[in-house]
Amino acid sequence: MAKIDSYRDLIVWQQAMDLAVSIYEVTKAWPKEEIYGLTAQLRRAAISVPANIAEGYGRESRASYQQFLRIAQGSLKELETHLLIAQRVGIASHVAVEPLTIRSESVGTLLRLLIRKLSPE
């Protein structure tokens, strides 16, 4: 098992960063009138996931770290909801949304595992 010296060593943070970058790439092609609407909301949610993982890692208590990981989970569910709305209103296709949703679910699984690992036994 690799040593964790920083939040940047966490696979969950790395995958969350990759997901955020993918969200930015996908939303570049969205209609300009959505730049302050769904595009901004989705990007904010995507950025919030790795940011909260990093912020929680920097906290001094395990409980605080877990709370930030839970906030990241909430942002992930927000991201998934925005993707589904974009699909329903015709901004994004199922082909574009499905791989992002799968990646989001993967990050969610890793978050849940990390929260459990940090829980007292």
ABEGO torsion letter per residue (X at the ends): XBBBABAAABAAAAAAAAAAAAAAAAAAABBAAAAABAAAAAAAAAAAAAAAAAAAAABABAAAAAAAAAAAAAAAAAAAAAAAAAAAAGABBAAAAAAAAAAAAAAAAAAAAAAAAABBX
